[in-house]
Amino acid sequence: MEDLFNIQTLGFRGEALASIASVSKLTINPNPSGQGVTATVKELFYNTPARKKFLKSPATEMGHIGDIVAKYALAYPQVGFELTADGKPLLITAPTGKIWF
Protein backbone atom coordinates (compact mmCIF):
# COMPACT_ATOMS: atom_id res chain seq x y z
CA MET A 1 0.00 0.00 0.00
CA GLU A 2 2.86 2.37 0.78
CA ASP A 3 4.01 2.15 -2.86
CA LEU A 4 0.73 3.72 -4.00
CA PHE A 5 1.47 6.85 -1.99
CA ASN A 6 4.94 7.21 -3.54
CA ILE A 7 4.00 7.27 -7.22
CA GLN A 8 5.84 10.18 -8.81
CA THR A 9 4.44 10.12 -12.37
CA LEU A 10 1.06 10.45 -14.05
CA GLY A 11 1.46 6.89 -15.33
CA PHE A 12 2.66 7.92 -18.78
CA ARG A 13 5.87 6.15 -19.70
CA GLY A 14 6.02 7.04 -23.38
CA GLU A 15 4.50 3.97 -25.01
CA ALA A 16 1.83 6.12 -26.66
CA LEU A 17 4.22 8.73 -28.07
CA ALA A 18 4.50 7.02 -31.45
CA SER A 19 0.70 6.87 -31.79
CA ILE A 20 0.27 10.48 -30.66
CA ALA A 21 3.03 11.64 -33.03
CA SER A 22 1.38 9.86 -35.97
CA VAL A 23 -1.88 11.83 -35.61
CA SER A 24 -0.62 15.22 -34.39
CA LYS A 25 2.25 17.65 -34.42
CA LEU A 26 4.22 16.57 -31.36
CA THR A 27 7.25 18.28 -29.88
CA ILE A 28 9.17 17.21 -26.79
CA ASN A 29 11.63 19.51 -25.07
CA PRO A 30 13.61 19.06 -21.87
CA ASN A 31 12.79 21.51 -19.10
CA PRO A 32 15.52 24.09 -18.45
CA SER A 33 15.68 22.90 -14.83
CA GLY A 34 16.91 19.53 -16.03
CA GLN A 35 13.96 17.76 -14.44
CA GLY A 36 11.24 16.39 -16.68
CA VAL A 37 10.14 17.35 -20.15
CA THR A 38 7.46 19.40 -21.84
CA ALA A 39 5.37 17.55 -24.41
CA THR A 40 3.30 19.74 -26.73
CA VAL A 41 0.56 18.20 -28.87
CA LYS A 42 -0.83 20.43 -31.60
CA GLU A 43 -3.46 19.80 -34.26
CA LEU A 44 -4.62 16.46 -32.90
CA PHE A 45 -6.00 14.28 -35.74
CA TYR A 46 -5.03 16.90 -38.36
CA ASN A 47 -3.95 14.20 -40.80
CA THR A 48 -6.53 11.50 -40.08
CA PRO A 49 -9.87 12.51 -41.60
CA ALA A 50 -11.40 9.08 -40.90
CA ARG A 51 -11.32 9.85 -37.18
CA LYS A 52 -12.73 13.35 -37.59
CA LYS A 53 -16.14 11.91 -38.45
CA PHE A 54 -16.43 10.66 -34.86
CA LEU A 55 -15.70 14.04 -33.30
CA LYS A 56 -18.42 16.40 -32.09
CA SER A 57 -18.30 20.18 -32.56
CA PRO A 58 -15.00 21.89 -31.71
CA ALA A 59 -16.61 23.53 -28.65
CA THR A 60 -17.88 20.18 -27.35
CA GLU A 61 -14.53 18.46 -27.87
CA MET A 62 -12.66 21.34 -26.20
CA GLY A 63 -15.05 21.08 -23.26
CA HIS A 64 -14.20 17.40 -22.86
CA ILE A 65 -10.47 18.11 -23.11
CA GLY A 66 -10.73 21.01 -20.64
CA ASP A 67 -12.56 18.76 -18.19
CA ILE A 68 -9.81 16.17 -18.25
CA VAL A 69 -6.95 18.67 -18.02
CA ALA A 70 -8.64 20.47 -15.10
CA LYS A 71 -9.10 17.18 -13.24
CA TYR A 72 -5.45 16.28 -13.71
CA ALA A 73 -4.37 19.77 -12.63
CA LEU A 74 -6.37 19.40 -9.42
CA ALA A 75 -5.15 15.88 -8.79
CA TYR A 76 -1.48 16.72 -9.45
CA PRO A 77 -0.69 20.23 -8.15
CA GLN A 78 3.03 19.48 -8.33
CA VAL A 79 2.77 19.39 -12.17
CA GLY A 80 2.23 22.48 -14.31
CA PHE A 81 -0.48 22.32 -16.97
CA GLU A 82 -1.29 24.65 -19.86
CA LEU A 83 -4.26 24.31 -22.19
CA THR A 84 -4.66 26.71 -25.11
CA ALA A 85 -7.10 26.82 -28.00
CA ASP A 86 -6.82 29.08 -31.02
CA GLY A 87 -3.83 30.78 -29.39
CA LYS A 88 -5.82 31.71 -26.27
CA PRO A 89 -4.96 30.31 -22.85
CA LEU A 90 -7.85 28.39 -21.30
CA LEU A 91 -6.10 26.91 -18.26
CA ILE A 92 -2.64 27.54 -16.82
CA THR A 93 -1.37 26.11 -13.56
CA ALA A 94 2.10 26.46 -12.08
CA PRO A 95 3.68 23.47 -10.38
CA THR A 96 3.69 23.86 -6.62
CA GLY A 97 6.51 21.40 -6.00
CA LYS A 98 4.39 19.85 -3.24
CA ILE A 99 2.46 16.61 -3.13
CA TRP A 100 -0.55 16.32 -0.85
CA PHE A 101 -2.07 13.02 0.24
MODELLER restraints for C-alpha pairs under 7 A, 6 or more apart:
rsr = mdl.restraints
at = mdl.atoms
rsr.add(forms.Gaussian(group=physical.xy_distance, feature=features.Distance(at['CA:23:A'], at['CA:44:A']), mean=6.02, stdev=0.5))
rsr.add(forms.Gaussian(group=physical.xy_distance, feature=features.Distance(at['CA:23:A'], at['CA:45:A']), mean=4.80, stdev=0.5))
rsr.add(forms.Gaussian(group=physical.xy_distance, feature=features.Distance(at['CA:23:A'], at['CA:46:A']), mean=6.57, stdev=0.5))
rsr.add(forms.Gaussian(group=physical.xy_distance, feature=features.Distance(at['CA:23:A'], at['CA:47:A']), mean=6.08, stdev=0.5))
rsr.add(forms.Gaussian(group=physical.xy_distance, feature=features.Distance(at['CA:23:A'], at['CA:48:A']), mean=6.47, stdev=0.5))
rsr.add(forms.Gaussian(group=physical.xy_distance, feature=features.Distance(at['CA:24:A'], at['CA:41:A']), mean=6.38, stdev=0.5))
rsr.add(forms.Gaussian(group=physical.xy_distance, feature=features.Distance(at['CA:24:A'], at['CA:42:A']), mean=5.92, stdev=0.5))
rsr.add(forms.Gaussian(group=physical.xy_distance, feature=features.Distance(at['CA:24:A'], at['CA:43:A']), mean=5.40, stdev=0.5))
rsr.add(forms.Gaussian(group=physical.xy_distance, feature=features.Distance(at['CA:24:A'], at['CA:44:A']), mean=4.45, stdev=0.5))
rsr.add(forms.Gaussian(group=physical.xy_distance, feature=features.Distance(at['CA:24:A'], at['CA:45:A']), mean=5.63, stdev=0.5))
rsr.add(forms.Gaussian(group=physical.xy_distance, feature=features.Distance(at['CA:24:A'], at['CA:46:A']), mean=6.17, stdev=0.5))
rsr.add(forms.Gaussian(group=physical.xy_distance, feature=features.Distance(at['CA:25:A'], at['CA:41:A']), mean=5.83, stdev=0.5))
rsr.add(forms.Gaussian(group=physical.xy_distance, feature=features.Distance(at['CA:25:A'], at['CA:42:A']), mean=5.02, stdev=0.5))
rsr.add(forms.Gaussian(group=physical.xy_distance, feature=features.Distance(at['CA:25:A'], at['CA:43:A']), mean=6.10, stdev=0.5))
rsr.add(forms.Gaussian(group=physical.xy_distance, feature=features.Distance(at['CA:26:A'], at['CA:40:A']), mean=5.69, stdev=0.5))
rsr.add(forms.Gaussian(group=physical.xy_distance, feature=features.Distance(at['CA:26:A'], at['CA:41:A']), mean=4.72, stdev=0.5))
rsr.add(forms.Gaussian(group=physical.xy_distance, feature=features.Distance(at['CA:26:A'], at['CA:42:A']), mean=6.37, stdev=0.5))
rsr.add(forms.Gaussian(group=physical.xy_distance, feature=features.Distance(at['CA:27:A'], at['CA:39:A']), mean=5.83, stdev=0.5))
rsr.add(forms.Gaussian(group=physical.xy_distance, feature=features.Distance(at['CA:27:A'], at['CA:40:A']), mean=5.25, stdev=0.5))
rsr.add(forms.Gaussian(group=physical.xy_distance, feature=features.Distance(at['CA:27:A'], at['CA:41:A']), mean=6.77, stdev=0.5))
rsr.add(forms.Gaussian(group=physical.xy_distance, feature=features.Distance(at['CA:28:A'], at['CA:37:A']), mean=6.71, stdev=0.5))
rsr.add(forms.Gaussian(group=physical.xy_distance, feature=features.Distance(at['CA:28:A'], at['CA:38:A']), mean=5.68, stdev=0.5))
rsr.add(forms.Gaussian(group=physical.xy_distance, feature=features.Distance(at['CA:28:A'], at['CA:39:A']), mean=4.50, stdev=0.5))
rsr.add(forms.Gaussian(group=physical.xy_distance, feature=features.Distance(at['CA:28:A'], at['CA:40:A']), mean=6.38, stdev=0.5))
rsr.add(forms.Gaussian(group=physical.xy_distance, feature=features.Distance(at['CA:29:A'], at['CA:37:A']), mean=5.57, stdev=0.5))
rsr.add(forms.Gaussian(group=physical.xy_distance, feature=features.Distance(at['CA:29:A'], at['CA:38:A']), mean=5.28, stdev=0.5))
rsr.add(forms.Gaussian(group=physical.xy_distance, feature=features.Distance(at['CA:29:A'], at['CA:39:A']), mean=6.60, stdev=0.5))
rsr.add(forms.Gaussian(group=physical.xy_distance, feature=features.Distance(at['CA:30:A'], at['CA:36:A']), mean=6.30, stdev=0.5))
rsr.add(forms.Gaussian(group=physical.xy_distance, feature=features.Distance(at['CA:30:A'], at['CA:37:A']), mean=4.23, stdev=0.5))
rsr.add(forms.Gaussian(group=physical.xy_distance, feature=features.Distance(at['CA:30:A'], at['CA:38:A']), mean=6.17, stdev=0.5))
rsr.add(forms.Gaussian(group=physical.xy_distance, feature=features.Distance(at['CA:31:A'], at['CA:37:A']), mean=5.05, stdev=0.5))
rsr.add(forms.Gaussian(group=physical.xy_distance, feature=features.Distance(at['CA:31:A'], at['CA:38:A']), mean=6.36, stdev=0.5))
rsr.add(forms.Gaussian(group=physical.xy_distance, feature=features.Distance(at['CA:73:A'], at['CA:81:A']), mean=6.36, stdev=0.5))
rsr.add(forms.Gaussian(group=physical.xy_distance, feature=features.Distance(at['CA:77:A'], at['CA:95:A']), mean=5.88, stdev=0.5))
rsr.add(forms.Gaussian(group=physical.xy_distance, feature=features.Distance(at['CA:77:A'], at['CA:96:A']), mean=5.89, stdev=0.5))
rsr.add(forms.Gaussian(group=physical.xy_distance, feature=features.Distance(at['CA:77:A'], at['CA:99:A']), mean=6.95, stdev=0.5))
rsr.add(forms.Gaussian(group=physical.xy_distance, feature=features.Distance(at['CA:78:A'], at['CA:95:A']), mean=4.53, stdev=0.5))
rsr.add(forms.Gaussian(group=physical.xy_distance, feature=features.Distance(at['CA:78:A'], at['CA:96:A']), mean=4.75, stdev=0.5))
rsr.add(forms.Gaussian(group=physical.xy_distance, feature=features.Distance(at['CA:78:A'], at['CA:97:A']), mean=4.61, stdev=0.5))
rsr.add(forms.Gaussian(group=physical.xy_distance, feature=features.Distance(at['CA:78:A'], at['CA:98:A']), mean=5.28, stdev=0.5))
rsr.add(forms.Gaussian(group=physical.xy_distance, feature=features.Distance(at['CA:78:A'], at['CA:99:A']), mean=5.96, stdev=0.5))
rsr.add(forms.Gaussian(group=physical.xy_distance, feature=features.Distance(at['CA:79:A'], at['CA:95:A']), mean=4.55, stdev=0.5))
rsr.add(forms.Gaussian(group=physical.xy_distance, feature=features.Distance(at['CA:80:A'], at['CA:93:A']), mean=5.17, stdev=0.5))
rsr.add(forms.Gaussian(group=physical.xy_distance, feature=features.Distance(at['CA:80:A'], at['CA:94:A']), mean=4.56, stdev=0.5))
rsr.add(forms.Gaussian(group=physical.xy_distance, feature=features.Distance(at['CA:80:A'], at['CA:95:A']), mean=4.31, stdev=0.5))
rsr.add(forms.Gaussian(group=physical.xy_distance, feature=features.Distance(at['CA:81:A'], at['CA:92:A']), mean=5.66, stdev=0.5))
rsr.add(forms.Gaussian(group=physical.xy_distance, feature=features.Distance(at['CA:81:A'], at['CA:93:A']), mean=5.18, stdev=0.5))
rsr.add(forms.Gaussian(group=physical.xy_distance, feature=features.Distance(at['CA:81:A'], at['CA:94:A']), mean=6.91, stdev=0.5))
rsr.add(forms.Gaussian(group=physical.xy_distance, feature=features.Distance(at['CA:82:A'], at['CA:91:A']), mean=5.56, stdev=0.5))
rsr.add(forms.Gaussian(group=physical.xy_distance, feature=features.Distance(at['CA:82:A'], at['CA:92:A']), mean=4.41, stdev=0.5))
rsr.add(forms.Gaussian(group=physical.xy_distance, feature=features.Distance(at['CA:82:A'], at['CA:93:A']), mean=6.47, stdev=0.5))
rsr.add(forms.Gaussian(group=physical.xy_distance, feature=features.Distance(at['CA:83:A'], at['CA:89:A']), mean=6.07, stdev=0.5))
rsr.add(forms.Gaussian(group=physical.xy_distance, feature=features.Distance(at['CA:83:A'], at['CA:90:A']), mean=5.51, stdev=0.5))
rsr.add(forms.Gaussian(group=physical.xy_distance, feature=features.Distance(at['CA:83:A'], at['CA:91:A']), mean=5.06, stdev=0.5))
rsr.add(forms.Gaussian(group=physical.xy_distance, feature=features.Distance(at['CA:83:A'], at['CA:92:A']), mean=6.47, stdev=0.5))
rsr.add(forms.Gaussian(group=physical.xy_distance, feature=features.Distance(at['CA:84:A'], at['CA:90:A']), mean=5.24, stdev=0.5))
